[in-house]
């Protein structure tokens, strides 16, 4: 079930390490990086709940989750070949949209696949095994450019405006690895048919008509979100704010209008379908998911800061250069790849220890402790001046990464109805991409105006976000199960 995630994480690893490198090589300024990265959160926001919703309702020769895993993997492999060969910022942005959309289609069903097939007492272990394969794939992908350069003599430096051969070859190897491992999962995994899942599920069908009180609550919420989105757009226009603000305004307005549409359809006796039913599921989230939404928002805001600014921060602060064509910059980028491989290696091993720790002190407390370790690691990047010593904070980040990829999913799997496992896993993942969208909207201005253009200070901001997430994690009650 889990080996396909090795290939999926090769893709995420290469994307996380090399996207800023690709954009900077093609001429992007530091302040432009967040908005150029915006493809990742927007595509995840739209695609993951939809894939979860559709996979809950799919059954065929490959089951319910595996068709999406296979189709997404094939599309991702094609996008992987395209992205490192583009020659303009616009083309790179389009390629990132295609790559992120495809890999989200492939990745989202893996979470539901484990929850479908394992009882609650085994889910922490199941997600820990997933993290092991995720970590192994990320180690391989993050270190791949360095390995190709130092182990096989592939050119690691290129003329201005061109990517080194190590990066292009890494993406091609990643595409092949993705297809091979996903095929292994698809061909060797069996899924339980929907009938057996339905037999274990409670009746979660909702009334076709909303009660008067529920309709009033939903209408009020819809109006607030819609008006809020419009107000944000008007203020952004009046004050000449960055265009990224309009993305947040559009999302808020769309969510508000969707809630009003649900009320209108239910009052006419129609069952809300597709996106509207997903909106209803969001509004009926279990308490565990609501608390986790806050934790995940803070966590992934911090992670997005780290991924965007790791290479620019290390190259400028530790290597003293912002010249993407210089040997020092490419040395810094390759070293960051090794550091990313390091924290994923720590996560792969550390994840196997999580079930025993969580059984002893509980999943929320374990998650909080790991997030504190991650915050300390991120702060270490700011405080340590010698780049050769950056492997030390990587240990803390790896502990956090192991928990981030395992424990929230284990908590959710026990708190949601089995017949809605896919859609709720997708909805949960929107709370991973929403903070990335917010980060893409505001980080450019924060780093440029408040942090004096010093990319390394963004990692201090990331540390603060993870520390706040740790505090929020302690408020979760993980004892409620469906």
LOTI-86544 format. One record per residue: x, y, z of N, C-alpha, C, O in turn. Coordinates in steps of 0.001 Angstrom, whole numbers, plus 500000, padded with zeros to 6 digits. Last residue first. Layout:
<recs>
XYZXYZXYZXYZ/...
</recs>
This chain:
<recs>
484564507494515868483311507128515213483035505647515454482023505124514987/485889508814518923486008507970517738484624507658517194483647507567517938/487685510856521046486405510694520365486606509912519074487406510307518225/490168511334522083489456510167522615488137509901521907487520508857522121/491682513526521549491763512422520596490988511182521061491142510103520489/491311516766521689490819515606522428490729514443521443489822514383520614/493725519336521542492971518308520818492567517182521767493384516702522554/495398521187522659493960521368522921493115520271522280491896520267522454/497952520773521798497637520296523150496156520465523488495699519940524503/498121522113519412497961520660519377497559520109520739496892519077520815/498666524750520093497312524404519649497074522899519663495951522453519899/501413524510520654500487524903521726499058524504521351498319523981522186/502314523879518087502510522930519184501567523240520347500994522332520948/501765526208516677501044524979516334501163523945517447500211523214517718/503662527920517788502240528182518034501395526949517723500420526671518422/505919526698516675505768526745518130504310527017518506503785526409519439/505522527126513959505500525753514479505341525718515993504703524815516533/505775529957513893504525529320513479504430527895514022503369527491514498/508431530341514660507357530860515507506023530196515172505232529904516069/509740529186512453509902528607513787508782529063514717508243528261515479/509054530984510425508582529599510351508669528924511715507771528172512093/510515533190511247509057533272511230508441531879511187507426531623511836/513030532123510742512657532452512118511152532589512257510573532162513255/512901532010508011512951530740508722512704530943510218512219530033510891/513023534645507320511747533968507105511718532619507811510648532130508172/515657535280507605514773535616508721513388535007508550512651534865509527/516791534671505162517051533752506273516122534034507447515820533122508217/516214536778503454515443535550503326515617534635504527514697533897504880/515912540012503927516775538929504401515984537623504442515186537395505351/514404542242503345514854541418502226515764540276502626516342539623501757/513577543300505787514687543923505071515234543098503933516406543231503582/511331542402506955512567541686507267513758542182506459514818541556506450/509315544070505986509523543959507425510850543308507797511429543625508835/509563544021503130509345545274503851509698545185505333510304546104505883/510234541403502243510798542567501573510720543820502449511675544594502516/508817539680503914510273539547503796510892540823503225511950541263503676/506178540676503562506784540562504892508301540533504800508991541264505511/505719540519500792505719541832501439506397541766502802507117542693503174/505936537701500500506764538606499709506877539967500360507971540520500478/503952536646502194505369536512502545506267537457501761507254537962502297/501276536823501398501820537856502285503323537791502487503924538778502910/500629534773499560500048536101499417500822537159500193501008538273499703/501861532497500394502209532993499068501703534410498855502272535165498067/500492532250502831501926532552502817502359533113501471503123534076501404/497956531585501899498138532821502660499611533233502650499937534408502483/498659529145500719498103530211499898498244531561500594498604532558499968/499458527754502934500446527995501887499976529110500962500775529915500482/497062527616504330498158528439504867499251528698503851499905529740503893/495665525903502424495221527273502703496331528127503320496532529260502883/496898523394502528497182524268501386496701525704501611497273526633501042/496059522217504846497492522245504582497815523254503487498868523892503509/493423522298504684494003523086505770495527523011505762496197523657506568/492986520499502697492820521912502349493387522807503447493787523941503182/493259518095503990494416518573503228494245520011502752495229520679502435/490680517788504973491786518045505896492996518611505156493672519509505658/489398517211502563489088518461503258490197518808504239490612519963504337/490544514667502077490763515776501141490491517121501773491243518073501563/489554513274504237491009513380504088491348514522503127492317515252503336/486855513538503629487370514223504813488892514279504813489470515233505333/486682512011501284486378513435501212486908514171502439487366515308502320/487473509430502269488192510123501204487950511619501205488893512408501135/485585508799504285487003508875504591487760509677503537488598510511503878/482911508387504427483345509717503981484843509903504203485321511033504299/482480505925505447481947506161504110482300507545503575482029507852502415/483542506115508050484274505383507018483779505671505604484570505664504660/483436509367509601482718508186509125483502507461508034484078508118507167/486228510281511766485293510558510666484608509266510222485143508180510443/488109509616513664487086510588514038486039510833512957485054511527513209/490187508054512877489315507514513905488140508404514230487256508006514990/491438509706511031490877508438510565489938507819511591488988507130511219/492508511798512563491323512034511736490646510726511364489418510636511378/494735510583513758493670511154514590492386511344513797491297511079514305/496245509887511516495766508834512406494635509345513291493676508618513547/496796512422510524495964511517509729495426510371510582494290509934510397/498471513501512559497177514123512245496251513192511463495046513174511712/500717511566512489499770511624513598498467512359513285497413511886513711/502183511823509886501564510604510410500439510877511395499306510457511158/503451514133509117502968513252508052502217512032508573501664511273507777/504218515268511529503299516002510650502677515082509611501506515236509263/506146513452512497504839513563513149503809514234512256502651513818512224/508241513895510682507706512545510900506311512615511489505401511921511037/508714516630511045508200516156509758507613514754509883506596514453509258/509833516750513622508542517380513350507908516815512088506706516551512058/512231515361513147511279514864514154509885515451513908508884514739513977/513406517066511237513026515710510869512041515096511851511118514390511445/513956519303512772512984519421511683512510518041511250511335517864510930/515934518227514462514659518688515002513587518793513949512438518422514187/517931517707512523517395516619513356516035517004513929515094516212513891/518668520153511500517924519250510634517296518107511438516239517597511065/520350521356513327518922521702513372518055520808512491516847520711512704/522728519874512355522196519739513723520730520166513807519919519397514323/523492520574509838522909519240509997522293519079511384521421518230511571/524781522956509880523327523005509744522678521624509817521453521515509853/527482523095509893526840522689511149525314522664511055524635522381512042/528272524116507520528561522699507747527920522174509030527823520964509234/527728526851507675526794525976506955527047524484507187526126523676507062/527870528765510513528675527826509738527760526841509012527073526059509670/525921530108511972526564530783510840527363529830509947527507530077508750/522832529672513489524115529027513172524694529648511906524019529703510878/520386531032513576521401531325514583522777530748514259523789531284514712/518766530107511509518999531544511646520211531824512534520975532752512268/518693527389511887519167527896510599519504529377510681520417529850510005/517502527224514429518921526943514281519493527427512960520653527836512904/514829527564513931515553528689514527517062528491514416517815529460514321/514308524990513007514203526123512084514938527347512621515587528074511869/514682523529515415515514523289514247515487524443513264516530524838512741/512644524511517041514037524704517446514980524513516261515960525244516118/510453523574515575510648525016515745512088525320516150512684526277515657/510799520789515894510909521401514571511137522900514648511926523447513877/510314520518518622511633520157518092511848520777516714512946521238516401/507627521261518597508597522091519333510015521797518847510822522712518679/506586519099517178506533520438516585507488521398517296508091522257516654/506956517030519021507686516999517746507697518367517078508699518758516478/505159517809521017506587517714521317507423517733520037508472518375519982/502707517605519616503163518899520131504665518880520401505368519829520055/502568514837519134502643515771518003503174517130518463503998517738517779/502342513888521742503481513489520913503676514461519763504799514861519453/499888515015522446501105515425523161502355515061522383503321515824522359/498116513691520581498276515155520602499563515611521299500255516497520797/498523510843521210498923511420519916499040512946519947499997513472519379/499971509736524330498871510225523507499362510897522235500463511445522185/501996508533525693501591509879526144500440510463525334499981511569525622/502006505848524647502387506145526038501831507489526504501257507577527590/501349505862522023500592504976522902500841505319524371499982505102525225/503307507570521060501916508017521072501054507149521979500134507646522628/505560505907521274505489507143522054504047507616522178503608508015523256/504884503847519474505148503531520882505034504773521757504480504712522854/504557505288517008503456504517517611503665504224519086502727504337519875/507169506584516543505982507342516936504877506486517556504292506908518553/509237505161515514509166505261516966507874505909517446507522505800518620/509003505448512821508820504097513342508764504072514870508305503095515461/509711508084512444508302507710512324508030506335512905506943506084513425/512498508142512526511737508591513689510278508180513640509666507950514683/513167507331509925513505506486511074512646506849512281512131505970512973/512070509406508404511821508013508035512093507079509199511334506139509435/513102511721509620511661511443509674511364509981509387510512509377510039/515798511511508929515414511491510341513939511139510489513562510362511367/515443511786506173516009510545506714515674510410508195515311509330508662/514490514396506043513602513305505628514119511948506107513326511058506414/516708515775506850515533515808507723514520514748507314513770514254508156/518492515039504715518771514708506106517532514726506971517310513799507749/517397516142502450517504514686502520517717514253503966517189513228504397/517813518770503197516442518282503052516428516752503096515548516149503711/520611518756503079519949519004504363518493518536504325517994517972505299/520945518343500338521442517330501270520778517505502633520421516519503278/519813520741499412519246519451499016519674518332499943518870517470500297/521633522519500484520262522523501002519549521224500607518772520678501389/523758521861498821523873521569500240522488521588500907522206520772501785/522837522807496350523079521365496507523165520982497989522703519910498379/522764525540496970521533524844496603521690523330496760520783522655497246/525489526066497451524510526249498526523226525475498227522663524832499113/526496525564494911526974524760496031525995524845497205525706523847497866/525190527566493542524846526184493225525361525215494291524748524179494546/526460529793494742525010529624494839524626528174494583523824527607495324/529148529344494018528760529375495434527255529160495594526825528426496483/529193529587491262529468528266491836529024528218493296528573527175493770/526494531595489926527794531417490579527945530010491128526962529330491419/524036532085488948524979531450488022526330531158488677527204530548488062/522645533435490892522261532049490621523209531341489664523188530114489578/523809535349493376524023535153491949523768533688491591524559532809491933/523873535882495972522529535727495412522604535507493900521576535483493223/526077534965498663525809535238497251524327535088496940523622534286497551/527035533948501158527303535320500746527064535625499295527764536461498722/526532531612502438527518531564501343527792532935500730528675533073499884/524725532236504434525842531348504763526920531314503681528081531022503965/522924534102503295523403534267504673524667533456504947525579533938505619/522457533285500599522824534671500911523456534806502291524426535547502451/521978530510500781522945531024499802523394532443500155524573532771500027/520007530348502772521320529742502998522356530318502035523490530584502433/517858531771501493518384532157502795519788531626503047520664532371503486/517362530450499033517780531863499043518405532278500369519368533045500387/516782527809500218517910528031499310518310529505499255519492529807499415/514558528472501987515733527715502426516938527986501528518004528354502022/512208529727501226513361530565501531514591529800501988515589530424502349/510244527768500665510477528872499732511847529507499956512567529792498999/510350526033502885510612525530501537510938526654500552511815526499499701/509746527782505057511007527031504998511324526610503571512443526807503098/507164528663504473508263529629504633509608528927504437510487529427503735/505906526188504601505975526878503308507053527954503341507775528144502362/506084525605507320506784524758506355506946525458505014507986525343504365/504408527639508385505831527592508693506622526767507698507706527170507274/501979526844507292502485528191507021503987528219507257504746528749506446/501753524370508459502091524423507039502423525828506563503082525991505536/501187525040511168502310524177510793502729524395509358503910524583509065/498855526591511079500100527169511587501319526371511138502349526938510775/497101524657509979497281525965509346498609526578509777499393527029508942/497216522544511797497774522368510463497991523699509752498957523853509006/495939523682514035497309523169514131497954523102512756499088523541512566/493412524229512955494242525319513469495706524898513524496598525645513121/492576521633512309492654522641511251493538523804511681494324524315510884/492394520305514718493547520023513861493700521051512747494812521315512289/489918521271515548491121521633516293492377521415515451493300522230515467/488316520074513561488309521530513731489559521993514485490185522983514108/488766517352513915489211517997512673489270519511512822490163520158512276/487554517001516406488987516724516246489528517413515000490616517988515024/484815517572515871485634518487516679487141518263516540487916519219516555/483996516937512346484087516542513759485002517491514531485863518142513940/482291519240510138483510518545510543483452518133512013482926518875512842/480230520444508767479886519414509750481124518637510209481004517486510628/481324522134506898480586522759507988480208521763509085479900522168510206/482388520245505144483287521160505853482581521737507079483164521819508160/480041519128504155480933518298504972481922519165505748482257518850506891/479068521301502673478327520809503834479217519976504762479154520101505985/481067521377500702480889522523501592480132522101502845480499522489503954/480532518955499455481806519114500152481738520291501119482279520225502223/478116519603498277478119518605499343479433518660500128479439518435501338/479056521433496407478159521901497453478086520892498602478005521282499767/480605519862494679481256520884495484480377521346496634480880521625497722/478257517302494577479616517714494240480199518716495215480280518462496416/474976518538495507475905517611494875477300518204494758477499519417494828/472161518526497615473327519247497095474368518249496623474607517233497275/468952517592496681470155517183497390471345517932496779471505517959495559/466161519767496914467188519109496111468358518715496997468704519421497944/464246521265498185464128519819498272465143519063497448465022517849497283/464613523903498294463790523435497179463660521913497167463049521339496266/466343524052500395464993524584500589464052524164499463462839524080499658/468658523056499181467975522244500183466549522747500428465643521942500647/469382525182497466469068523865496913468286523017497912467344522327497524/469841527301499304468825527431498259468413526075497698467226525834497475/471938526247500847470659526581501475469556526636500425468471526089500624/473933526028498853473472524836499574472104525092500192471207524256500081/474312528715498193473756527806497192473228526524497839472197525996497423/475496529665500482474173530179500128473505529288499091472285529120499100/477936528271500257477046528015501389475633528503501096474666527818501430/478948529456497918478650528018497927477717527660499080476811526843498915/479395532060498748478345531812497761477959530338497708476796530002497482/481579531562500529480323532132500999479178531861500040478094531470500473/483509530606498766483047529749499853481718530264500409480830529470500723/483854532865497110483350531616496536482820530679497619481796530025497422/484929534717498950483647534982498294483034533697497738481833533469497880/487368533454499611486377533749500647484994533964500038484001533450500553/488590533413497047488308532156497761487244532373498827486315531574498946/488838536154496480488029535293495610487654533984496298486532533500496148/490592536978498506489248537539498430488333536652497584487178536431497945/492899535548497829492218535262499088490789535787499064489874535119499545/493397536852495384493190535400495416492454535012496687491497534240496642/493894539463496054492644539169495361492360537670495319491201537264495228/496421539433497085495316539584498022494001539218497349493090538715498006/498146539444494925497890538167495571496704538238496529496045537226496769/498610542050494206497528541351493518497205540000494146496119539461493933/499169544258496995499638543265496039498470542475495455497462542256496127/497182547327497140497927546206497700498304545211496618497835545294495483/495920549825496839496947549409495897497799548264496402499000548217496135/493800550540498356495127550792498929496265550350498005497438550488498353/491626549772496820491740551164497261493145551499497738493622552617497544/492056547023496453492049547922495297492283549371495719493030550106495074/491857546098499068493095545866498319493196546800497124494272547309496810/489227546833499646490333547455500379491654547281499641492473548200499592/487885545120497840487734546579497731488882547285498441489452548233497901/488647542576498786488987542984497420488917544500497261489783545101496624/487539542622501371488987542459501198489418542940499811490430543628499675/484821542819500698485478543916501432486999543837501275487663544853501071/484382540335499477484214541565498698484937542729499374485589543531498706/484839538603501657485665538518500455485589539782499617486603540254499104/482781539444503409484185539565503784485109539522502589486055540304502501/480519538703501981480781540129502215482242540346502592482868541311502153/480912535879502095480791536594500820481129538069500981481922538622500218/481021535288504856482156534956503984482101535747502678483128536234502205/478466536271505647479705536796506248480898536531505343481697537431505084/476725534690504125476745536145503928478045536732504464478658537586503823/477286532139505168477512532429503752477603533908503468478439534349502679/476461532437507841477868532155507528478181532501506078479224533089505790/473716532850507431474526533885508079476008533686507754476718534639507434/473029530396506260472857531642505507473721532757506091474370533508505362/473577528638508354474320528501507112474223529771506272475199530183505646/471694529548510252473128529538510560473965529505509289474940530245509157/469285529121508865469653530478509297471156530561509560471814531517509148/469360526353508536469343527219507356469755528642507715470484529292506966/469239525469511158470443525192510370470513526099509153471590526561508777/466651526357511847467811526888512564469092526680511762469934527575511680/465047524859510090465024526320510014466257526921510689466844527875510179/466842522091508610465968522668509620466053524189509511466988524736508927/466941521205505156467582521773506325466528522236507326465460522713506943/466096518150503683465705519529503949466403520019505216466442519314506224/467147515659503705467195516384502435466835517861502626467224518712501826/469217514865506461467897515171505937468036515960504652468915516812504515/472033512738505837471414513936506385470035514146505768469745513651504679/473482509665506759472686510421505786472019511607506476471501511473507584/475006508003508195475324509432508300474535510274507295474870511426507020/474815505197509921474009505924508957474249507415509156473783508018510123/478130503828510266476843504258510782476075504976509693476637505322508655/479804501110508621479568502544508844478206502789509476477255502043509243/480092498522507943480722498952509187480378500390509564480631500827510686/478839498354505510478329497514506585478886497937507929478236497739508956/480386499948503906479076500451504290478504499646505453477771500183506284/482537498263503493482730499488504248481397500021504753481292500486505888/481315496312501974481866495939503277482146497158504128482011497106505351/480561497795499699479541497152500513480076496822501901479382497024502897/482912498680498392482131499636499184481096498978500088480771499527501141/485520496179498860484443496815498090483593497705498976483553497508500190/488874496773499813487575496219500173486492496914499364486544498132499197/491616496266497559490737497149498314489435496433498645488951495603497876/495032495270497302493612494981497139492809495936498012493268496360499072/498075495749495563497177496125496657495741495759496310495298495920495173/499664495324493362499802494387494482498856494674495643498834493919496614/499265497266491430499165495862491024499183494893492203498757493747492056/499614499706492767498352499437492064498179497945491789497073497417491902/502279499509493743501136499623494658499832499214493975499039498463494542/503686499338491274503827498296492299502616498324493242502005497288493506/502984501753490088502531500506489471502630499349490459501761498477490485/504398503436491795502935503471491806502362502217491147501356501681491611/507037502807491091506554502488492434505030502517492526504435501719493250/507162503597488327507511502238488752506915501895490116506348500815490288/506455506318488337505641505352487607505912503933488098504977503150488265/508564507398489949507161507538490316506304506471489646505516505797490309/510877506843488478510686506240489796509239506303490253508741505366490875/510469508475486228510544507021486072510298506313487405509595505304487456/510533511011487442509354510576486691509330509066486544508282508442486717/513145511049488513511982511081489392510716510618488701509907509909489299/514654511187486203514759509991487041513557509911487982513016508830488216/513870513772485439513567512627484569513656511303485334512835510408485135/514848515308487540513410515281487282513032514093486397511983513480486595/517609514843487232516928514451488466515423514343488241514794513390488700/518177516059484810518247514607484891517541514093486152516942513018486130/517866518773485577517023518192484526517010516665484619515950516046484517/519870518997487566518463519232487893517560518577486856516595517900487212/522253518452486179521885517635487336520402517783487677519749516803488037/522521520444484315522085519127483842521667518230484999520825517348484830/521238523595485561522283522570485424521695521237484958520519520950485182/519299525836483545519411524947484697520538523958484489520778523521483363/520071529163482494519886527742482204520056526917483472520849527253484352/520664531756483178519381531508482534519117530055482191518057529732481655/524193531458482720523056532220483247521773531930482450521791531867481221/525315527979482302525352529415481986524129530130482560523126529481482860/525592525774485205525178526060483833525307527552483572525400528329484522/526742523067487203526713524498486947526361524706485482526768523929484619/527027520378487330526176520999488335526083522500488203525414523150489006/527252517733485079527514519165485292526511519756486266525301519655486066/528084514612486497527141515397485710527311516868486071527494517207487241/529688512832487945530327513853487123529390514634486226529848515268485275/528701511065489753528684510650488346529233511711487403529243511513486188/528974512183492285529194510753492109529328510314490664529985509315490371/528470514876492154529695514437492825530001512964492605531151512541492725/526085515070490569527229515959490356528521515373490912529548515368490232/524369513108491520524700513129490093525951513962489825526771513616488974/524242513908494210524794512593493845525219512573492379526296512081492042/522984516401493978524332516323494543524998515000494157526181514975493817/520451515617492921521352516506492162522794516445492656523725516438491851/519560513808495118519851513343493763520729514305492954521692513845492340/518744514507497612520187514347497419520561514055495974521742514053495629/515993514564497279516687515776497714518183515700497458518816516702497127/515359511920496512515154513031495575515946514267495976516510514946495119/516117510360498783516647510068497447516544511286496537517511511650495868/514585511565500774516052511494500888516668511299499517517618511985499142/512007511096499782512504512466499857514016512515500016514668513400499462/511832508307500016511729508946498698512272510349498695512923510767497737/512060508048502802513061507438501926513036508067500533514084508328499943/509759509426503644511092509914504002512168509351503104513080510066502688/507772507761502561507850509170502166509243509719502442509838510389501598/508312505407503944508507505431502489508570506859501958509319507147501024/507751506371506562509038505746506257509305505795504750510395506179504325/505131507214506344506170508231506521507548507644506220508414508335505685/503862504705506179503807505637505052504922506667505149505586506963504155/504403503859508761505035503149507646504989504010506383505948504046505612/502730505658510082504178505706510330504941504984509224506002505440508797/500259504804509250500740506091508748502221506284509029502901506998508292/500248502329510666500120502380509205500628503684508619501341503685507615/500421503147513330501513502363512742501468502408511218502502502511510558/497963504435513476499192505185513765500389504464513166501265505088512567/496227502280512888496395503382511929497629504225512213498281504689511277/495576500245514562496748500041513707497056501245512821498040501232512082/493281500949515859494456500667516690495715500440515868496816500441516420/491375501216513780491927502406514417493211502110515190494135502924515184/492178498949511031491385499393512181492107500522512912493296500757512695/492734499571507523493269499285508855492289499718509940491631500748509794/491652500313505063492062498923505243492550498571506638492765497395506929/491034503047504997490047502056504546490381500659505057489486499907505441/493445504243505747492305504313506662491226503292506294490575502733507178/494948503706503423495353503127504711494177503122505683493933502126506364/493431505210501571493673503784501344494070503084502641493585501990502929/493547507849502371492291507129502557492487505627502400491777504847503034/496196508353501591495796508510502983494516507722503268494416507020504274/496145507965498797496971507094499638496560507169501104496573506151501795/494646509930497456493992508671497832494827507759498728494274506861499363/496583512128497084495474512219498034494875510854498403494612510629499584/498498511625495024498858511507496435497652511392497361497694510633498329/497425511997492446498063510721492790498214510541494293498075509425494795/496465514583492573495551513505492194496126512163492616495397511291493089/498845515923493158497771515909494148496756514812493850496241514179494771/500190515621490776500704514883491933499690514891493073499671513961493880/498622517305489093498753515870488833499203515101490058498658514038490355/498928519865490214497603519276490051497698517764489909496936517028490536/501724520177490017501088520128491326499694519518491254499313518740492128/502133520183487209502805519206488066502079519057489400501845517939489860/500603522388486386500308521042485874500904519968486779500254518967487078/501863524470487817500433524209487970500106522776487551499422522048488270/504453524285486771504241524006488182502772523740488472502456522874489289/503984525053484126504452523691484392504240523314485855503892522173486161/503313527736484567502314526820484012502695525370484304501849524559484681/505808528646485519504614528746486359503526527790485884502891527113486693/507446528197483315507733527489484562506526527517485490506244526532486172/506322529978481487506255528539481209506521527725482470505901526683482679/507013532374482795505611532032482544505452530532482318504562529898482885/509808532308482786509090532262484060507631531866483862507074531115484662/511183530073480288510669531365480730509936531203482050509496530107482397/511855527539479469512843528602479236512354529984479661513043530975479420/511762524145480713511132525382480281512190526487480203513267526381480789/512747521817481742513178522168480389512522523441479863512700523787478696/511676521054484140513061521552484151513577521970482776514714522426482652/508908520336483239509225521488484096510680521939484052510914523142483932/508634517960481645508490519290481057509132520368481926509835521233481404/508871515770483273509790515880482144509790517303481584510814517792481107/506769516189485010508144516176485528509170516328484410510215516950484597/504527515819483423504848517178483877506274517270484410506920518310484277/504644513011483149504772513872481969505156515297482369506009515914481731/504245512247485812505494511889485139505717512759483908506838513196483646/501621513146486239502740513771486956504061513484486263504904514372486136/500140511380484696500153512804484340501329513523485002501953514397484401/500694509017486116501071509125484701501117510590484249502018510991483512/499594509615488638501030509339488492501482509494487045502550510049486787/496858509880488159497633511038488597499117510844488409499832511784488063/496243507192487466496065508283486499496865509513486865497486510132486001/496893505846489925497566505523488657497450506663487649498446507059487043/495198507086491823496641506992492045497373506785490730498359507466490449/492704506644490690493199508026490801494709508047491028495415508906490499/492486503843490885492402504514489577492957505936489608493605506375488658/492752503339493750493868503081492834493713503701491443494726504066490847/490336503781495125491435504749495257492485504589494156493044505578493681/488600501705494333488096503073494460489214504102494535489039505216494040/489401499144491919488932499586493208488471501023493191488005501519492165/489994498444489353491119498812490208490671499298491583491490499817492342/487439497989488269488410496883488311489614497168489211490196496240489774/485628500150490559485868499548489252486872498429489379487135497959490486/483968502788492107484366501386492231484482500797490834483567500919490021/483585505841493863484105505122492699484308503651493038484765503315494131/483097507546495919481944507109495130482348506301493907481534506097493006/485475508301497007484499507681497898483359507034497112482731506087497586/486549509624494811487044508275495106486139507557496108486040506331496071/485193512071494913484952511155493788485420509739494122484762508764493757/486206513126497337484767512976497121484486511952496032483644511071496202/488971513194496805488444512419497916486962512126497752486513511006497999/488964514961494648489436513592494445488947512688495570488554511547495326/487982517253495985487245516665494870487662515223494616486814514359494395/489958517820497903488621517409498334487798516782497223487000515879497478/492207518267495993492206517206496995490821516847497523490508515659497593/491719520469494223491728519088493739491563518067494852490843517084494673/491734522987495489490628522595494613490562521090494398489479520505494391/494064523018497044492796523459497618491611522962496801490593522560497365/496039522313495190495700521407496281494355521731496893493587520830497227/496013524619493596495627523337493009495286522321494086494345521543493923/496857526520495517495558526654494852495113525324494261493953524941494411/499432525683496419498279525682497309496939525774496607495970525163497058/500910525735493829500822524555494692499616524611495621498826523667495625/500814528301492733500156527182492045499940526006492969498902525347492905/502415530013494132501011529972494513500248528833493825499170528443494275/505030530529493566504739529245494204503238529029494414502837527946494840/504896533123492740505166532109491733504882530704492272504534529801491511/504519534404495153503403534396494214503627533371493107502666532806492585/507106533943496397505854533423496965504709533364495965503989532367495927/509044535197494545508974533748494759507642533277495354507085532294494865/509328537931494327508389537271493430508154535802493773507162535221493333/511334538727496031509967539131496364508919538444495498507750538377495878/513622537760494663513220537166495933511755537476496246511014536592496677/512904537525491093513465538192492270512946537505493537511962536766493495/513629535289488396512716535762489433513479536444490555514566536006490932/515202534168486322515172535623486505514259536155487575514106537372487680/515572531509486134514876532136485007514617533618485230513914534259484449/516679530977488596517519530813487410516907531505486200517623532024485344/514428531294490208515525532263490294516446532172489074516931533191488584/512918529037489400512401530387489213513520531426489264513549532342488442/514645526923490152514223527080488752513760528507488501514155529125487512/514813527374492919516032527382492097515689527595490626516363528356489933/512202526965493706512781528321493837514041528446492983514302529496492395/512131524161493051511239525134492416511786526549492519511831527265491518/513803522338494402514292522961493168513370523996492546513772524663491593/512651521306496763514040521763496756514334522666495568515044523661495712/509990520689496079510276521549497229511684522134497180511894523302497510/510333519000493811509601520257493699509965521197494842510223522378494609/511723516858494907512347517652493847511650519000493697512303520021493482/509743516005496772511081516391497189511777517263496165512356518293496510/507515515360495203507420516470496156508803516951496571509027518153496711/508744513177493762508215514356493073508145515549494023508648516626493705/509349511445495797510432511893494914509995513178494206510766514128494071/506811510952496755507650511872497507508911512263496745509490513314497020/505890509108494879505202510393495017506102511403495728506150512573495348/507652506952495376507709507684494109507043509036494181507546510011493622/506794506303497972508216506555497711508349507377496432509068508376496401/504152505716497655504480507027498216505971507336498123506369508499498187/504175503092496849503953504116495832504263505513496330504598506398495542/504354501703499230505580501895498463505414502937497361506381503593496974/501975501221500627502725502451500906503887502709499959504368503840499888/500808498781500000500000500000500000500839501265500000500438502276499423/
</recs>
